Amino acid sequence: MQIAIINGPNLNLLGKRETGIYGSESFEHYFERLQQQYPTIKFTYYQSNVEGELVNYLHEVGFSYDGILLNAGAYTHTSVAIRDAIAGIKTPVIEIHISNVYAREEFRHTSLIAPKCVGTICGLGLKGYNLGVEYFVMNDI
């Protein structure tokens, strides 16, 4: 099984940025632990602060991988391009958010990408990525 984890803008600062909201662990450290927890799954990790690069990577993995966990960050609320990229690929996508976006500013309450994803996990910290992996494993995607 191949699962791609794609993180959007500012998620390269996890562990440094607003630790009260996002925690103190870097994503790289978390990713190492995730790989150890699921040794039979081939994971790839991609992060970009650039919308078009995220679209390109969705296109790259969206026809050959078994699942995608996407934390589009702020692009969740603004990107028609990422929404269209998800709609155009065959690999199922789960929308991930580390924080509970519904407990934050009102502009974060609308996701343009959610209607094109198989589901959304938010507010459970980095554990949300684990839950997304479990969905793909349990559903033998």
C-alpha positions in Angstrom: 0.0 0.0 0.0 1.2 3.5 -0.9 0.0 6.6 0.9 1.1 10.1 0.2 1.0 12.8 2.9 0.8 16.2 1.4 1.0 19.3 3.6 0.4 22.9 2.5 1.5 26.3 3.5 3.3 27.0 6.8 3.2 23.3 7.9 7.0 23.2 7.4 7.0 25.3 10.7 5.3 22.6 12.8 7.0 22.5 16.2 8.0 26.2 16.0 4.8 28.0 14.9 1.9 28.6 17.3 2.7 25.6 19.4 -0.4 26.2 21.5 -2.4 25.4 18.5 -0.2 23.0 16.5 2.0 21.4 19.1 5.7 21.2 19.6 6.6 18.2 17.4 8.1 18.8 14.0 6.3 16.9 11.2 9.6 15.2 10.2 9.9 13.7 13.6 6.2 12.7 13.6 6.6 11.2 10.1 9.5 9.0 11.3 7.3 7.6 14.1 4.4 7.0 11.6 6.7 5.0 9.3 7.8 2.9 12.2 4.2 2.3 13.3 3.2 1.1 9.8 6.3 -0.7 8.4 4.4 -2.4 5.6 3.1 0.9 4.1 5.2 2.9 1.7 4.7 6.5 2.7 5.8 9.6 0.8 5.8 13.1 2.3 5.6 16.3 0.4 5.2 19.8 1.7 5.0 23.1 -0.2 4.0 26.7 0.5 3.1 27.1 -3.2 -0.4 26.3 -4.4 0.7 25.2 -7.9 3.3 22.8 -6.6 0.6 21.1 -4.4 -1.6 20.7 -7.5 1.3 19.2 -9.5 2.1 16.7 -6.7 -1.6 15.7 -6.5 -1.4 15.0 -10.2 1.8 13.1 -9.8 0.5 10.6 -7.2 -3.2 10.8 -7.9 -3.3 7.9 -10.3 -0.9 5.4 -8.7 -1.1 5.7 -4.9 -3.7 4.0 -2.8 -4.5 7.0 -0.6 -3.7 10.7 0.0 -3.8 12.5 3.3 -4.0 16.2 2.5 -3.6 19.1 4.9 -3.9 22.0 2.5 -3.6 24.5 5.3 -5.0 27.9 4.4 -5.5 26.8 0.8 -8.4 24.6 2.2 -10.5 27.8 2.3 -9.4 29.5 -0.9 -8.1 27.1 -3.5 -10.4 26.1 -6.4 -7.3 24.8 -8.1 -6.6 22.2 -5.4 -10.3 21.3 -5.3 -10.3 20.7 -9.1 -7.0 18.6 -8.8 -8.7 16.3 -6.2 -11.7 16.0 -8.4 -9.5 15.1 -11.4 -7.6 12.2 -9.8 -8.6 8.7 -9.0 -6.8 8.2 -5.6 -9.1 8.9 -2.6 -8.1 11.9 -0.5 -8.8 12.6 3.2 -8.7 16.2 4.3 -6.6 16.6 7.5 -6.4 19.5 9.9 -4.3 19.5 13.1 -6.5 22.1 14.8 -10.2 22.2 15.1 -11.0 24.7 12.3 -14.5 25.1 13.6 -13.3 26.4 16.9 -11.2 29.1 15.1 -12.0 32.1 13.0 -15.1 32.0 10.9 -13.3 32.1 7.6 -11.8 28.7 8.4 -15.2 27.1 8.7 -15.6 26.7 4.9 -13.6 24.1 3.1 -13.6 24.2 -0.7 -11.9 20.8 -0.9 -14.1 18.8 1.5 -16.8 18.0 -1.1 -14.1 16.3 -3.2 -12.6 14.3 -0.4 -13.8 11.0 1.1 -13.7 12.5 4.5 -12.3 15.1 6.9 -10.4 14.7 10.1 -9.8 17.8 12.2 -8.9 18.9 15.7 -7.1 15.8 16.8 -3.6 17.0 16.4 -1.1 14.9 14.5 -3.1 11.8 15.5 -5.5 12.8 12.7 -2.9 11.5 10.2 -2.8 8.1 12.0 -6.6 8.0 11.8 -6.5 8.7 8.1 -4.0 5.8 7.6 -6.3 3.5 9.6 -9.2 4.4 7.3 -7.2 3.3 4.2 -6.0 0.2 6.0 -9.4 -0.9 7.3 -11.1 -0.2 3.9 -8.3 -2.0 2.0 -8.1 1.0 -0.3 
